[in-house]
Amino acid sequence: MATKILNPRGSPGSWMMKNLLMEKTPADYIKSLFTPFNAIAAVILLTGGIVAYLRFTRGLAAVTNLSDANPWGLWIGFDVLCGVALAAGGYVLASAVYLFGMEDYRPVVRPAILTGFLGYFFVVIGLLFDLGRPWRLPYPIFVTVGGVASVMFLVAWHVFLYLTCQFVEFSPAIMEWLGWKKLREWTVKLTVGATVFGVMLSTLHQSALGALFLLAPAKLHPLWYTPLLPWFFFISSIIAGMSMVIMEGMLSHRIFNGQADSDHTSRLERITLGLGKAASLVLFLYFWLKVVGLVHGNHWDLLSTPLGSWFLVEMLGFILAPCFLFLWGVKSKNVALVRFTAVLTVIGIILNRLNVSVIAFNWDISERYVPRWSEIAVTIAIITLGLIAFRWIVNRMPVLKEHPEYPGGH
């Protein structure tokens, strides 16, 4: 009763308790933060923070093994290339639901868009660490003088615009959380337009990341170098997006089960099987395009080398095998197998991006790049920040459940 007197309905205090403190008193909320996950996350973030301080005060040489021969390392190969690919679920699911009317997948569209938005946001954070002059990150957008034909200029503009599109697509959930009904109406009207523009941007910048490596034919191993690289990056991003949505649904169902409504829970298995079927078809296309690239390059003799064996591991173990595992899981309605295959596929996409950008790059020089522990610490800290942000938003906003005032509007 005392709480109702101190925090009457509609007052700032009651809004804060309900929407920020999850209906807990400040003291109870602080106590709830003392969990094993938060303790581990605090250690990770503290370590990452110390490395970040050293990087921005003493330069790249103090915390990385980058050099003139190897100017790109883990922060580009994983944080940027993998991050952009794994965030592709946003444009894949948004186009499926908002453009093609596939309403069966509506329960997972908001989590997918949120994952995509956070993925791109933290890609930008990771890029700040890698740039020699991070304060010049906005230059391609606001201060560019020449260089508009550069692939990197294209990627910079597309990521900037697509991040904006994803914020617009997710805005209805924010407006519902804040109770801003008029603004929600406007953002809902903008959703289809933002989705169309976002799909166009994604098609271009996903492929443009592959086009970056077309500029280095003498540095990338012949088995990975092909004029089809832009197509490979775009098609594999679709696979990565669907696989990430499957993984996200699996983890959210276990971790945020109390936040998900009955509609989301009851349709999740059918959605998982549908995404697995689509992923199998795209993987099949991706595999044969990779074969076309191999035939076009005509480097069959290199398959007998150590890197050739590694190439076959990627092709057979992380493209062809998941293709058939997805198909078998869907045919037998084995949801667990489909989810396992999604994890395997995500690992394969990460492996491919690291192969192109790190492992098979500068493959024939003696000065090989190996990341320092501090580079890995920053990458883990960025991933941890993304997980914390996702958890904070899902626990408060209508992401896995519909807002009671907007039934059917999820």
BAPANU-356499 format. One record per residue (C-alpha): residue in one letter; x, y, z. Coordinates in Angstrom, 1 decimal, m for minus. Layout:
BEGIN
ZAKOL,res,c1,c2,c3
ZAKOL,A,X,Y,Z
...
***
This chain:
BEGIN
ZAKOL,res,c1,c2,c3
ZAKOL,M,0.0,0.0,0.0
ZAKOL,A,2.9,2.4,0.9
ZAKOL,T,4.3,1.9,m2.6
ZAKOL,K,1.0,2.9,m4.2
ZAKOL,I,1.0,6.1,m2.2
ZAKOL,L,4.6,7.0,m3.0
ZAKOL,N,4.2,6.1,m6.6
ZAKOL,P,0.7,6.8,m7.8
ZAKOL,R,m0.4,5.4,m11.2
ZAKOL,G,1.0,7.4,m14.0
ZAKOL,S,3.7,9.2,m11.9
ZAKOL,P,7.4,9.2,m13.0
ZAKOL,G,8.2,7.0,m10.1
ZAKOL,S,5.7,4.3,m11.0
ZAKOL,W,6.8,4.4,m14.7
ZAKOL,M,10.5,4.0,m13.7
ZAKOL,M,9.7,1.0,m11.4
ZAKOL,K,7.6,m0.7,m14.0
ZAKOL,N,9.6,0.0,m17.2
ZAKOL,L,13.2,0.4,m15.9
ZAKOL,L,13.4,m1.5,m12.6
ZAKOL,M,11.1,m4.3,m13.8
ZAKOL,E,8.6,m3.7,m11.0
ZAKOL,K,11.2,m3.9,m8.3
ZAKOL,T,12.2,m1.4,m5.7
ZAKOL,P,15.7,0.2,m6.3
ZAKOL,A,17.2,m1.9,m3.5
ZAKOL,D,15.7,m5.2,m4.8
ZAKOL,Y,16.8,m4.3,m8.4
ZAKOL,I,20.4,m3.7,m7.2
ZAKOL,K,20.3,m7.1,m5.4
ZAKOL,S,19.1,m8.8,m8.5
ZAKOL,L,22.2,m7.7,m10.4
ZAKOL,F,24.4,m9.9,m8.3
ZAKOL,T,24.3,m13.0,m10.6
ZAKOL,P,27.1,m15.3,m11.9
ZAKOL,F,26.5,m14.0,m15.4
ZAKOL,N,26.9,m10.3,m14.3
ZAKOL,A,30.0,m11.2,m12.3
ZAKOL,I,31.7,m12.8,m15.3
ZAKOL,A,30.5,m10.0,m17.6
ZAKOL,A,32.0,m7.4,m15.2
ZAKOL,V,35.4,m9.1,m15.3
ZAKOL,I,35.2,m9.2,m19.1
ZAKOL,L,34.2,m5.6,m19.4
ZAKOL,L,36.8,m4.5,m16.9
ZAKOL,T,39.6,m6.3,m18.9
ZAKOL,G,38.2,m4.9,m22.1
ZAKOL,G,38.1,m1.4,m20.7
ZAKOL,I,41.7,m1.5,m19.6
ZAKOL,V,42.8,m2.7,m23.1
ZAKOL,A,40.6,0.0,m24.6
ZAKOL,Y,42.4,2.7,m22.5
ZAKOL,L,45.8,1.4,m23.6
ZAKOL,R,44.7,1.3,m27.3
ZAKOL,F,43.3,4.8,m27.3
ZAKOL,T,46.2,6.3,m25.3
ZAKOL,R,49.2,4.4,m26.7
ZAKOL,G,48.1,3.3,m30.1
ZAKOL,L,47.5,0.1,m32.0
ZAKOL,A,51.0,m1.2,m31.5
ZAKOL,A,50.5,m1.3,m27.8
ZAKOL,V,47.7,m3.9,m27.9
ZAKOL,T,47.8,m5.6,m31.3
ZAKOL,N,50.0,m7.6,m33.6
ZAKOL,L,49.0,m5.6,m36.6
ZAKOL,S,51.8,m4.4,m38.9
ZAKOL,D,52.3,m2.8,m42.4
ZAKOL,A,52.3,m6.3,m43.8
ZAKOL,N,49.1,m7.3,m41.9
ZAKOL,P,47.1,m4.1,m41.3
ZAKOL,W,43.8,m6.0,m40.8
ZAKOL,G,43.3,m8.6,m38.1
ZAKOL,L,40.8,m10.0,m35.7
ZAKOL,W,38.9,m6.7,m35.3
ZAKOL,I,38.1,m6.5,m39.0
ZAKOL,G,37.9,m10.2,m39.7
ZAKOL,F,35.6,m11.1,m36.8
ZAKOL,D,34.1,m7.8,m35.3
ZAKOL,V,33.3,m6.3,m38.7
ZAKOL,L,33.0,m9.0,m41.4
ZAKOL,C,31.5,m11.7,m39.1
ZAKOL,G,29.4,m9.1,m37.2
ZAKOL,V,27.8,m7.7,m40.4
ZAKOL,A,27.0,m11.2,m41.7
ZAKOL,L,25.5,m12.5,m38.4
ZAKOL,A,23.4,m9.4,m38.1
ZAKOL,A,21.7,m10.2,m41.5
ZAKOL,G,18.6,m11.8,m39.8
ZAKOL,G,17.1,m8.3,m39.6
ZAKOL,Y,16.8,m7.7,m43.3
ZAKOL,V,16.0,m11.4,m44.1
ZAKOL,L,13.1,m11.6,m41.6
ZAKOL,A,11.9,m8.0,m42.2
ZAKOL,S,11.6,m8.6,m45.9
ZAKOL,A,9.9,m11.9,m45.4
ZAKOL,V,7.2,m10.5,m43.1
ZAKOL,Y,6.8,m6.8,m44.1
ZAKOL,L,7.3,m7.2,m47.9
ZAKOL,F,6.3,m10.8,m48.8
ZAKOL,G,3.5,m11.1,m46.2
ZAKOL,M,4.9,m14.3,m44.5
ZAKOL,E,2.9,m13.7,m41.3
ZAKOL,D,3.9,m17.1,m39.8
ZAKOL,Y,7.3,m15.5,m39.1
ZAKOL,R,6.0,m12.3,m37.4
ZAKOL,P,6.7,m13.6,m33.8
ZAKOL,V,10.5,m13.6,m34.6
ZAKOL,V,10.8,m10.4,m36.7
ZAKOL,R,11.3,m8.0,m33.8
ZAKOL,P,14.0,m10.1,m32.1
ZAKOL,A,15.7,m10.5,m35.6
ZAKOL,I,15.6,m6.7,m36.2
ZAKOL,L,16.9,m6.0,m32.7
ZAKOL,T,19.7,m8.5,m33.2
ZAKOL,G,20.5,m6.8,m36.5
ZAKOL,F,20.5,m3.3,m35.1
ZAKOL,L,22.7,m4.2,m32.1
ZAKOL,G,25.0,m6.2,m34.4
ZAKOL,Y,25.6,m3.3,m36.7
ZAKOL,F,25.9,m0.8,m33.8
ZAKOL,F,28.6,m2.9,m32.2
ZAKOL,V,30.3,m3.4,m35.6
ZAKOL,V,30.8,0.3,m35.6
ZAKOL,I,32.2,0.2,m32.0
ZAKOL,G,34.6,m2.5,m33.1
ZAKOL,L,35.6,m0.5,m36.1
ZAKOL,L,36.6,2.4,m33.8
ZAKOL,F,39.2,0.2,m32.2
ZAKOL,D,40.8,m0.7,m35.5
ZAKOL,L,40.9,2.7,m37.2
ZAKOL,G,44.2,4.5,m36.7
ZAKOL,R,42.3,7.8,m36.5
ZAKOL,P,38.9,6.7,m35.0
ZAKOL,W,37.7,10.3,m34.6
ZAKOL,R,37.6,10.4,m38.5
ZAKOL,L,34.9,7.7,m38.6
ZAKOL,P,32.2,10.2,m39.6
ZAKOL,Y,34.3,11.7,m42.4
ZAKOL,P,32.8,9.5,m45.2
ZAKOL,I,29.3,10.8,m44.2
ZAKOL,F,29.9,14.4,m43.5
ZAKOL,V,33.3,15.6,m44.5
ZAKOL,T,34.2,13.5,m47.6
ZAKOL,V,36.4,15.2,m50.1
ZAKOL,G,36.8,12.9,m53.2
ZAKOL,G,37.1,9.1,m52.9
ZAKOL,V,33.4,8.5,m53.6
ZAKOL,A,34.3,5.6,m56.0
ZAKOL,S,36.0,3.7,m53.1
ZAKOL,V,34.4,0.4,m52.0
ZAKOL,M,35.0,1.4,m48.4
ZAKOL,F,33.2,4.7,m49.0
ZAKOL,L,30.2,2.6,m50.3
ZAKOL,V,30.3,0.3,m47.2
ZAKOL,A,30.5,3.3,m44.8
ZAKOL,W,27.5,5.0,m46.3
ZAKOL,H,25.5,1.8,m46.5
ZAKOL,V,26.2,0.8,m42.9
ZAKOL,F,25.3,4.3,m41.7
ZAKOL,L,22.0,4.3,m43.6
ZAKOL,Y,21.1,0.7,m42.8
ZAKOL,L,21.7,1.3,m39.1
ZAKOL,T,19.2,4.2,m39.4
ZAKOL,C,16.7,1.9,m41.2
ZAKOL,Q,16.9,m0.7,m38.5
ZAKOL,F,16.3,1.9,m35.8
ZAKOL,V,13.2,3.0,m37.7
ZAKOL,E,12.0,m0.7,m38.0
ZAKOL,F,12.5,m1.3,m34.3
ZAKOL,S,11.0,2.1,m33.2
ZAKOL,P,7.4,0.8,m32.8
ZAKOL,A,8.6,m1.4,m29.9
ZAKOL,I,10.3,1.6,m28.3
ZAKOL,M,7.2,3.8,m28.7
ZAKOL,E,5.0,1.1,m27.2
ZAKOL,W,7.3,0.8,m24.3
ZAKOL,L,7.3,4.6,m23.8
ZAKOL,G,3.6,4.9,m24.3
ZAKOL,W,4.0,7.3,m27.2
ZAKOL,K,1.0,6.3,m29.3
ZAKOL,K,1.1,9.0,m32.0
ZAKOL,L,4.8,8.5,m32.7
ZAKOL,R,4.2,4.8,m32.8
ZAKOL,E,1.6,5.3,m35.6
ZAKOL,W,4.1,7.3,m37.6
ZAKOL,T,6.9,4.8,m37.1
ZAKOL,V,4.6,1.9,m38.1
ZAKOL,K,3.8,3.7,m41.4
ZAKOL,L,7.5,4.1,m42.1
ZAKOL,T,8.3,0.5,m41.5
ZAKOL,V,7.6,m0.8,m45.0
ZAKOL,G,9.6,2.0,m46.7
ZAKOL,A,12.5,1.5,m44.2
ZAKOL,T,12.4,m2.2,m45.0
ZAKOL,V,12.5,m1.8,m48.7
ZAKOL,F,15.4,0.7,m48.4
ZAKOL,G,17.2,m1.5,m45.9
ZAKOL,V,17.0,m4.6,m48.2
ZAKOL,M,18.5,m2.6,m51.0
ZAKOL,L,21.3,m1.4,m48.8
ZAKOL,S,22.0,m4.8,m47.4
ZAKOL,T,22.2,m6.4,m50.8
ZAKOL,L,24.9,m3.8,m51.7
ZAKOL,H,27.0,m3.6,m48.6
ZAKOL,Q,27.0,m7.3,m47.8
ZAKOL,S,28.4,m7.9,m51.3
ZAKOL,A,30.7,m4.9,m51.1
ZAKOL,L,32.5,m6.4,m48.2
ZAKOL,G,33.4,m9.3,m50.4
ZAKOL,A,34.3,m6.9,m53.2
ZAKOL,L,37.0,m5.4,m50.9
ZAKOL,F,39.0,m8.5,m51.3
ZAKOL,L,38.8,m8.4,m55.1
ZAKOL,L,41.3,m5.5,m54.7
ZAKOL,A,43.9,m7.9,m53.4
ZAKOL,P,44.3,m10.8,m55.9
ZAKOL,A,47.9,m11.3,m55.1
ZAKOL,K,47.3,m11.5,m51.3
ZAKOL,L,44.3,m13.8,m51.0
ZAKOL,H,44.8,m17.5,m51.5
ZAKOL,P,43.7,m18.6,m55.0
ZAKOL,L,41.2,m21.1,m53.6
ZAKOL,W,39.3,m18.3,m51.9
ZAKOL,Y,39.9,m15.6,m54.5
ZAKOL,T,37.2,m15.5,m57.2
ZAKOL,P,35.3,m12.8,m59.0
ZAKOL,L,32.2,m14.3,m57.3
ZAKOL,L,33.3,m13.1,m53.9
ZAKOL,P,30.6,m10.4,m53.7
ZAKOL,W,28.0,m13.0,m54.5
ZAKOL,F,29.4,m15.4,m51.9
ZAKOL,F,29.3,m12.7,m49.2
ZAKOL,F,25.7,m11.7,m50.0
ZAKOL,I,24.3,m15.3,m50.2
ZAKOL,S,26.1,m16.5,m47.1
ZAKOL,S,24.8,m13.5,m45.2
ZAKOL,I,21.2,m14.8,m45.9
ZAKOL,I,22.2,m18.2,m44.5
ZAKOL,A,23.9,m16.5,m41.5
ZAKOL,G,20.8,m14.4,m40.9
ZAKOL,M,18.4,m17.4,m40.9
ZAKOL,S,20.7,m19.5,m38.8
ZAKOL,M,21.1,m16.7,m36.2
ZAKOL,V,17.3,m16.3,m35.9
ZAKOL,I,17.1,m20.1,m35.2
ZAKOL,M,19.8,m19.8,m32.6
ZAKOL,E,18.3,m16.7,m31.1
ZAKOL,G,14.9,m18.4,m30.8
ZAKOL,M,16.4,m21.4,m29.1
ZAKOL,L,18.3,m19.3,m26.6
ZAKOL,S,15.5,m16.8,m26.0
ZAKOL,H,13.1,m19.6,m25.4
ZAKOL,R,15.3,m20.9,m22.6
ZAKOL,I,16.6,m17.6,m21.1
ZAKOL,F,13.6,m15.3,m21.6
ZAKOL,N,10.8,m17.9,m21.3
ZAKOL,G,9.0,m15.6,m18.9
ZAKOL,Q,9.0,m12.7,m21.4
ZAKOL,A,7.7,m14.7,m24.4
ZAKOL,D,3.9,m14.8,m25.0
ZAKOL,S,2.1,m18.0,m25.8
ZAKOL,D,1.8,m17.1,m29.5
ZAKOL,H,5.6,m16.8,m29.8
ZAKOL,T,6.2,m20.1,m27.9
ZAKOL,S,3.6,m22.2,m29.7
ZAKOL,R,4.8,m21.2,m33.2
ZAKOL,L,8.5,m21.3,m32.5
ZAKOL,E,9.1,m24.9,m33.5
ZAKOL,R,7.2,m24.5,m36.8
ZAKOL,I,9.1,m21.3,m37.5
ZAKOL,T,12.4,m23.1,m36.8
ZAKOL,L,11.5,m25.9,m39.3
ZAKOL,G,10.6,m23.3,m41.9
ZAKOL,L,13.8,m21.4,m41.5
ZAKOL,G,15.8,m24.6,m41.6
ZAKOL,K,14.1,m25.6,m44.9
ZAKOL,A,14.9,m22.2,m46.4
ZAKOL,A,18.5,m22.3,m45.1
ZAKOL,S,19.0,m25.8,m46.7
ZAKOL,L,18.0,m24.5,m50.1
ZAKOL,V,20.2,m21.4,m49.9
ZAKOL,L,23.1,m23.5,m48.6
ZAKOL,F,22.7,m25.8,m51.7
ZAKOL,L,22.9,m22.8,m54.0
ZAKOL,Y,25.9,m21.4,m52.1
ZAKOL,F,27.7,m24.7,m52.3
ZAKOL,W,27.4,m25.0,m56.1
ZAKOL,L,28.3,m21.4,m56.6
ZAKOL,K,31.5,m22.1,m54.6
ZAKOL,V,32.1,m25.1,m56.9
ZAKOL,V,31.7,m22.8,m59.9
ZAKOL,G,34.2,m20.4,m58.4
ZAKOL,L,36.6,m23.3,m57.9
ZAKOL,V,36.2,m24.5,m61.5
ZAKOL,H,36.6,m20.9,m62.8
ZAKOL,G,39.9,m20.6,m60.8
ZAKOL,N,41.2,m24.0,m62.1
ZAKOL,H,43.4,m24.4,m59.0
ZAKOL,W,42.8,m28.1,m58.5
ZAKOL,D,46.4,m28.8,m57.7
ZAKOL,L,46.2,m26.6,m54.6
ZAKOL,L,43.6,m28.9,m53.0
ZAKOL,S,46.4,m31.2,m52.1
ZAKOL,T,48.1,m28.6,m50.0
ZAKOL,P,47.5,m27.9,m46.3
ZAKOL,L,45.3,m24.8,m47.1
ZAKOL,G,43.6,m26.9,m49.8
ZAKOL,S,42.6,m29.4,m47.1
ZAKOL,W,41.3,m26.5,m45.0
ZAKOL,F,39.3,m25.3,m47.9
ZAKOL,L,37.7,m28.7,m48.3
ZAKOL,V,36.9,m28.7,m44.5
ZAKOL,E,35.0,m25.4,m45.0
ZAKOL,M,33.2,m26.6,m48.2
ZAKOL,L,32.2,m30.1,m47.0
ZAKOL,G,32.0,m29.7,m43.3
ZAKOL,F,30.4,m26.3,m43.0
ZAKOL,I,28.4,m25.9,m46.2
ZAKOL,L,27.4,m29.2,m47.7
ZAKOL,A,27.0,m31.1,m44.4
ZAKOL,P,24.7,m28.4,m42.9
ZAKOL,C,22.7,m28.4,m46.1
ZAKOL,F,21.8,m32.1,m45.7
ZAKOL,L,21.5,m31.9,m41.9
ZAKOL,F,18.9,m29.0,m42.3
ZAKOL,L,17.1,m31.1,m44.9
ZAKOL,W,17.0,m34.2,m42.7
ZAKOL,G,15.9,m32.2,m39.6
ZAKOL,V,13.0,m30.6,m41.5
ZAKOL,K,11.9,m33.9,m43.1
ZAKOL,S,12.0,m35.7,m39.8
ZAKOL,K,10.6,m32.7,m37.9
ZAKOL,N,13.6,m32.9,m35.6
ZAKOL,V,13.7,m29.4,m34.2
ZAKOL,A,16.8,m30.2,m32.1
ZAKOL,L,18.8,m31.2,m35.2
ZAKOL,V,17.8,m28.1,m37.0
ZAKOL,R,19.0,m26.0,m34.1
ZAKOL,F,22.2,m27.9,m33.8
ZAKOL,T,22.7,m27.4,m37.6
ZAKOL,A,22.1,m23.6,m37.2
ZAKOL,V,24.9,m23.5,m34.7
ZAKOL,L,27.2,m25.4,m37.0
ZAKOL,T,26.3,m23.1,m39.9
ZAKOL,V,27.0,m20.0,m37.9
ZAKOL,I,30.5,m21.4,m37.1
ZAKOL,G,31.0,m22.1,m40.8
ZAKOL,I,30.1,m18.5,m41.7
ZAKOL,I,32.6,m17.2,m39.1
ZAKOL,L,35.2,m19.6,m40.4
ZAKOL,N,34.7,m18.4,m44.0
ZAKOL,R,35.0,m14.7,m43.0
ZAKOL,L,38.2,m15.5,m41.0
ZAKOL,N,39.6,m17.6,m43.8
ZAKOL,V,39.1,m14.8,m46.4
ZAKOL,S,40.3,m11.9,m44.1
ZAKOL,V,43.0,m13.6,m41.9
ZAKOL,I,43.9,m17.2,m42.4
ZAKOL,A,44.1,m17.3,m46.3
ZAKOL,F,45.1,m13.7,m46.5
ZAKOL,N,48.9,m13.0,m47.0
ZAKOL,W,49.2,m16.8,m47.1
ZAKOL,D,52.5,m16.8,m48.8
ZAKOL,I,54.5,m14.4,m46.7
ZAKOL,S,56.7,m15.3,m43.7
ZAKOL,E,55.3,m12.6,m41.4
ZAKOL,R,52.0,m14.3,m40.3
ZAKOL,Y,49.5,m12.5,m38.2
ZAKOL,V,48.4,m14.1,m34.9
ZAKOL,P,46.1,m11.9,m32.7
ZAKOL,R,47.3,m10.9,m29.3
ZAKOL,W,45.3,m11.8,m26.2
ZAKOL,S,44.3,m8.1,m25.9
ZAKOL,E,42.7,m8.1,m29.3
ZAKOL,I,40.7,m11.2,m28.2
ZAKOL,A,39.8,m9.5,m24.9
ZAKOL,V,38.3,m6.5,m26.8
ZAKOL,T,36.3,m8.7,m29.1
ZAKOL,I,34.9,m10.7,m26.2
ZAKOL,A,34.0,m7.5,m24.4
ZAKOL,I,32.1,m6.1,m27.4
ZAKOL,I,30.2,m9.4,m27.7
ZAKOL,T,29.4,m9.2,m24.0
ZAKOL,L,28.1,m5.6,m24.3
ZAKOL,G,25.9,m6.8,m27.1
ZAKOL,L,24.4,m9.6,m25.0
ZAKOL,I,23.8,m7.3,m22.1
ZAKOL,A,22.1,m4.7,m24.3
ZAKOL,F,19.9,m7.4,m25.9
ZAKOL,R,18.9,m8.8,m22.4
ZAKOL,W,18.2,m5.3,m21.1
ZAKOL,I,15.9,m4.5,m24.0
ZAKOL,V,14.1,m7.8,m24.2
ZAKOL,N,13.3,m7.7,m20.4
ZAKOL,R,11.7,m4.3,m20.8
ZAKOL,M,10.3,m3.8,m24.3
ZAKOL,P,7.7,m5.8,m26.3
ZAKOL,V,10.1,m7.9,m28.3
ZAKOL,L,9.2,m11.5,m27.6
ZAKOL,K,5.6,m10.6,m26.7
ZAKOL,E,2.9,m8.3,m27.9
ZAKOL,H,2.1,m5.1,m26.0
ZAKOL,P,m1.4,m5.5,m24.5
ZAKOL,E,m2.6,m2.2,m26.0
ZAKOL,Y,m1.5,m3.3,m29.6
ZAKOL,P,m2.8,m6.9,m30.2
ZAKOL,G,m1.7,m8.1,m33.6
ZAKOL,G,0.6,m5.2,m34.0
ZAKOL,H,3.8,m7.0,m33.1
***
